[in-house]
Amino acid sequence: GNVSFSCLEPQVVPVTFLSSNSYLALPVTLGQDEVFVSFQFRTWNEKGLLLFSKLHQSLGGFLLYLIDGKVKINLHKPGRILSDITAGSGLNNGQWHSVFLSVKRNHISITVDSDVTSSSYASIPLQIYSGDVFYFGGCPRSGNVSECHTSFGGFQGCMQLISIGNKPVDMISVQQNNFGNFSDLQIDLCGITDRCIPNYCEHGGECSQSWNSFYCNCANTGYQGATCHYPIYEQSCEAYKHRGNTSGFYNIDSDGSGPLGPFLVYCNMTDATWTIIQHNSTNLTRVRSANRENPHTMFFKYSANLDQLQATINQAEHCEQELAYYCKKSRLLEKPDGIPLSWWIGRTNETHTYWGGSLPAVQKCACGLEGSCIDSQHYCNCDADRDEWTNDTGFLSYKEHLPVTEIVITDTDRQNSEAAYKLGPLVCRGDRTFWNSASFNTETSYLHFPTFHGELSADVSFFFKTTASSGVFLENLGIQDFIRIELYSPSEVIFSFDVGNGPSEVIVQSLTSLNDNQWHYVKAERNVKEASLQIDQLPQRSHSAPPDGHIRLQLNSQLFVGGTASRQKGFLGCIRSLQLNGMALDLEERAKITPGVEPGCPGHCSSYGNLCHNGGKCREKYSGFSCDCTFSAYAGPFCKKGKHISAYFEAGASMTYNFQEYYTLAKNSSSHASSFYADMTLNRETITFAFRTTRTPSLLLYVSSFYKEYLSVILTRNGDLQVRYKLDSHQDPDVFSIGFKSMADGKLQHVKINREEAMLFVEVNQNERMKFILSSGPEFNAIKSLTLGKILENINVDEETMKANSQGFIGCLSSLQFNHIAPLKAALHHSSSASVIVKGHFTESSCGTLPGADSTSSETTHSFADHSGPIDEGKPLANAIRSDSAIIGG
C-alpha cells in the first residue's frame, strides 16, 4: 500500500517561565462575547498566575491561577468577586496538565485534563466582553495592570500548546518578535530542574520540590532534619537510661543515622541495662516423631532483622540467650564427638553443636563442661537416653553466634521418645560505645580516624567536658573542603566547613559557660540542604547550604579528634561517645597507643549525680555511674518514686531498726549518758510512709529513746490517725488526731510527718498540711530504735499506744523513710545488718503498689528476670489443663 517513511507530528514549542517576573502577552480581538483558551502547563510550585485579562467596557477582569495545587478562576469587579470556582488537584506534581477555559456571555466553565469530574462552571450576573491582551504566567511591572499583581505571584514552570479562540499560538513567531511580547522566557525548551531526581531524602523520606528547592517529608521514617538524616530515637537502652528513663518499651536505632532503621525492644533498667529482643516462638514446644529423614525444624523470627540485631550485639558489652532442651529418650549427640542428632543455627548461618552453658569450641552441654552429667560417659544429660524426663539448659553467650535463628531436632521417633524446647529472647547488657571516652591532656595531642570522603551527609555527635576556654574538638580536611568543630570561647561552639564554594560557619552561644567540667552534648550535621549545630538542649542553629557546593564531601585527610593538623589550639578535656554518621569511634583503643591521650574519663557523677533521687548516692564507675539506693526508701536504677519497698506484716511480726548502729559514737562506758548519746538528739525529723490495713487499733510506727521519750503513730479503734509525741519524760505525751474518715479501709494511705523543733506538720494522702504545736519540748533526746509491727520488749507508754500494740500491725507498710534512713529496705535487702532485728512472719510484697488489694491476706511476689528459663526439673507442661494450676498474666 501507500507507506510514508516519516511521521508528521504537530510541532510542540514549550516555553519556560524562569522567574516570578516572567510573562507572555498575546493580543486578542477586543470586545468578543466568547472567549476560549486552552494550554498545557507543568510546574512543581503550589501557586502562581496562569492567565489574566481585563474586561472590555467594564472595570475588572478575570484571573486564572494555581493555588494549593488546584486551578482556580476568579472573575471580579472593583469591590466584589463575581465568581470563584476551582478544578483539579495535585497539579503541581511536575507532570503536564491541560486546562480548557470557556467564557461565553454570562456562563463560565473550566476543565482540567479533559476530565469531566475535574470540571467546574458557574453563571454570573454580567455580560462578559474580552479585553485586547491575554497575559500568561505574569504581567509587566509597568502599565495599567495592577489587578494582575497578586499575592500568589507569577508562574514558574512550563507551558505549551497555547490556543486562543481554538487557534494555536505560533510560539516561533512570538520568539521572532512578530507576534505579542514577553519577558524572561525561555522558548522552545522546558527548563524545569527535577530536584527530586536523584532523591536526596534519606531513609525512605518522600521528596517534593518547588522551582528553587526540594523538601523531604520524614513522617513515619524514624528520622528528622532537612534530608531525614538524623535519627529521632536513641541508639541503645543505655542511652535512654542515661536520659533518666525507666524500664519500658522503646524504639532504638542501633546505627544512628546509618542505613538500618529503628526497631522496638524492651529496656530493663537495673544497675545493668538489659536490652530484650523477642522472637516469634517463646512458648515451650513439644517434639515427637522426628528423625534424620524427617527432622523437626523451627525458624525464629525476631522483632528486628539480622543486620539490626548484629549492630545491637556488636555494641553491647554482653549478650546471651537461654536455650532449654527437655528430653525423654531423645539425644542431642549420638556419642561424644560424634555426629550430632540435634543442632542450632546462628545469625551467620553456621551450624552449632554446643548447647546452653557450654563453650563454642567443644561439642558439649553445660553439665559436660562442669563434669556433672547424670551419666559420666556423656557430655549432655539427654545423651544418657533414659526413659524419664531430664534437661540440658543454659545460656548461649558467644556474641558472634547469636541470635539463634533455627533449631533442628532428629531423635524423637523411637518408642516413648519425646522432647521439648524453649528459646528465650535475645538479651544484651550495656552499650560499650556510649561511655567510650578519652582524656586529652596536652594541646598538641590528638587521635586520628578514617575520613568522611564521598559521604552525601556528614553528622557528628559527641559529649565533652572541659575546664579550658577554647580548643578544637575535631577537624577533617580535603584539597578544597574541610569540616571543623571547636570550642571558640567558654560559651560558644562553632561548626565551620567548606564544600568547595567558600567557608561557612554555624555558631551556637550558650547563656552559661560550657567549660564547667560538666558533660555537654554536641550534634553537628551538614547535608545538601543545610548545615546545623546543636548544643545540649539549646535551640538548634542552621544555615541553608550555599549554592554550587559539592554534593558529596571531598575530604581525603584523616579525621583529627581532640586536635588539628592545621596547628590550631587543641582540646584539653574529655570526649565521649563520638559518632560519625552513626558509626561509633573507639576512642579508648586509639588512646592506649597515643602519647598525651588516656583512655576513659573520670567524674561522671559530677554531671549525672542529679539522676539519683530520694537520697540515692551516685557512685563512680569506669564506664558511667550507678545510683546506690541503700539509704533510700526507693529502689531501681535511679532510686525513683514508683520503685516502692513494701512489706506485709502478719500477726505478731516485728521489725526493729537500731539507730546506734548507724551513728558514730565515742563509746566510753564511763561517760555520762547525755554525752554518750548527744549526737543522736534530734531537733527535727521527716517521716514518710504508706500503709494498708483493715485492723484497728493498730500500731503503725514507734520510735523509742534511751530517756523514755518516744514517738508513736497509731490507728485508733474508730480508724483515726494519731501522732503521739512524748519529748519530756515528766509529762504526758502530746496527742494529735487526724480523723477525716476511717483509714483502716484496706486502701493505701500516704502519711508525711515533719517536725521542726516544736512545730509539727502532718500531711495525709497529699491533702493540705495540718500544723500543730508541741508542748513537751523541741528535742527528741538520745533516740534508740524504730519499731514496726509489734513492740516485743517491755515499754513504758501511754494506754492508747499500749492498746494499739496489743495486736501490733497486720497489713502492708511501704516506702518508709525516717530522715535519710530506709528501715524497711535495710530489713529486706540488708537483713544481715546488725542494725536490724526481725521476728515473726515479715515478707517483701508488692502491696504498696497494688490498688485495692485485700490487705487482710498475705501478699508475696516472686520476681522473675525477663530472660529466665524453666526451673521445673520434671516433665514440661504444654497447654495443660489441671484443676490445681493456673496461668496468670500470659
C-alpha positions, 0 to 999 in steps of 0.5 A: 500500500501507500507507506510514508517513511516519516511521521508528521507530528504537530510541532510542540514549542514549550516555553519556560517561565524562569522567574516570578517576573516572567510573562507572555502577552498575546493580543486578542480581538477586543470586545468578543462575547466568547472567549476560549483558551486552552494550554498545557502547563507543568510546574512543581510550585503550589501557586502562581498566575496562569492567565489574566485579562481585563474586561472590555467596557467594564472595570475588572477582569478575570484571573486564572491561577494555581493555588494549593495545587488546584486551578482556580478562576476568579472573575471580579469587579472593583469591590466584589468577586463575581465568581470563584470556582476551582478544578483539579488537584495535585497539579503541581506534581511536575507532570503536564496538565491541560486546562480548557477555559470557556467564557461565553456571555454570562456562563463560565466553565473550566476543565482540567485534563479533559476530565469531566469530574475535574470540571467546574462552571458557574453563571454570573450576573454580567455580560462578559466582553474580552479585553485586547491582551491575554497575559500568561504566567505574569504581567509587566511591572509597568502599565495599567495592570495592577489587578494582575499583581497578586499575592500568589505571584507569577508562574514558574514552570512550563507551558505549551500548546497555547490556543486562543479562540481554538487557534494555536499560538505560533510560539516561533513567531512570538520568539521572532518578535512578530507576534505579542511580547514577553519577558524572561522566557525561555522558548522552545525548551522546558527548563524545569530542574527535577530536584527530586531526581536523584532523591536526596531524602534519606531513609525512605523520606518522600521528596517534593520540590518547588522551582528553587528547592526540594523538601523531604517529608520524614513522617513515619521514617524514624528520622528528622532534619532537612534530608531525614538524616538524623535519627529521632530515637536513641541508639541503645537502652543505655542511652535512654537510661542515661536520659533518666528513663525507666524500664519500658518499651522503646524504639532504638536505632542501633546505627544512628543515622546509618542505613538500618532503621529503628526497631522496638525492644524492651529496656530493663533498667537495673544497675545493668541495662538489659536490652530484650529482643523477642522472637516469634516462638517463646512458648515451650514446644513439644517434639515427637516423631522426628528423625534424620529423614524427617527432622523437626525444624523451627525458624525464629523470627525476631522483632528486628532483622539480622543486620539490626540485631548484629549492630545491637550485639556488636555494641553491647558489652554482653549478650546471651540467650537461654536455650532449654532442651527437655528430653525423654529418650531423645539425644542431642549427640549420638556419642561424644564427638560424634555426629550430632542428632540435634543442632542450632543455627546462628545469625551467620548461618553456621551450624552449632553443636554446643548447647546452653552453658557450654563453650563454642569450641567443644561439642558439649552441654553445660553439665559436660563442661562442669563434669556433672552429667547424670551419666559420666560417659556423656557430655549432655544429660539427654545423651544418657537416653533414659526413659524419664524426663531430664534437661540440658539448659543454659545460656548461649553467650558467644556474641558472634553466634547469636541470635539463634535463628533455627533449631533442628531436632532428629531423635524423637521417633523411637518408642516413648521418645519425646522432647521439648524446647524453649528459646528465650529472647535475645538479651544484651547488657550495656552499650560499650560505645556510649561511655567510650571516652578519652582524656586529652591532656596536652594541646598538641595531642590528638587521635586520628580516624578514617575520613568522611570522603564521598559521604552525601551527609556528614553528622557528628555527635559527641559529649565533652567536658572541659575546664579550658576556654577554647580548643578544637574538638575535631577537624577533617580536611580535603584539597578544597573542603574541610569540616571543623568543630571547636570550642571558640570561647567558654560559651560558644561552639562553632561548626565551620566547613567548606564544600568547595564554594567558600567557608561557612560557619554555624555558631551556637552561644550558650547563656552559661559557660560550657567549660564547667567540667560538666558533660555537654552534648554536641550534634553537628550535621551538614547535608545538601540542604543545610548545615546545623549545630546543636548544643545540649538542649539549646535551640538548634542553629542552621544555615541553608547550604550555599549554592554550587557546593559539592554534593558529596564531601571531598575530604581525603585527610584523616579525621583529627579528634581532640586536635588539628593538623592545621596547628590550631589550639587543641582540646584539653578535656574529655570526649565521649561517645563520638559518632560519625554518621552513626558509626561509633569511634573507639576512642579508648583503643586509639588512646592506649597507643597515643602519647598525651591521650588516656583512655576513659574519663573520670567524674561522671557523677559530677554531671549525672549525680542529679539522676539519683533521687530520694537520697540515692548516692551516685557512685563512680564507675569506669564506664558511667555511674550507678545510683546506690539506693541503700539509704533510700526508701526507693529502689531501681536504677535511679532510686525513683518514686514508683520503685516502692519497698513494701512489706506485709506484716502478719500477726505478731511480726516485728521489725526493729531498726537500731539507730546506734548502729548507724551513728558514730559514737565515742563509746566510753562506758564511763561517760555520762549518758547525755554525752554518750548519746548527744549526737543522736538528739534530734531537733527535727525529723521527716517521716514518710510512709504508706500503709494498708490495713483493715485492723484497728487499733493498730500500731503503725510506727514507734520510735523509742529513746534511751530517756523514755521519750518516744514517738508513736503513730497509731490507728485508733479503734474508730480508724483515726490517725494519731501522732503521739509525741512524748519529748519530756519524760515528766509529762504526758505525751502530746496527742494529735488526731487526724480523723477525716474518715476511717483509714483502716479501709484496706486502701493505701494511705500516704502519711508525711510527718515533719517536725521542726523543733516544736512545730509539727506538720502532718500531711495525709494522702497529699491533702493540705498540711495540718500544723500543730504545736508541741508542748513537751519540748523541741528535742527528741533526746538520745533516740534508740530504735524504730519499731514496726509491727509489734513492740516485743520488749517491755515499754513504758507508754501511754494506754492508747499506744499500749492498746494499739500494740496489743495486736501490733500491725497486720497489713502492708507498710511501704516506702518508709523513710525516717530522715535519710534512713530506709528501715524497711529496705535495710530489713529486706535487702540488708537483713544481715545488718546488725542494725536490724532485728526481725521476728515473726512472719515479715515478707517483701510484697508488692502491696504498696503498689497494688490498688485495692488489694485485700490487705487482710491476706498475705501478699508475696511476689516472686520476681522473675528476670525477663530472660529466665528459663524453666526451673521445673526439673520434671516433665514440661507442661504444654497447654495443660489443663489441671484443676490445681494450676493456673496461668496468670498474666500470659 
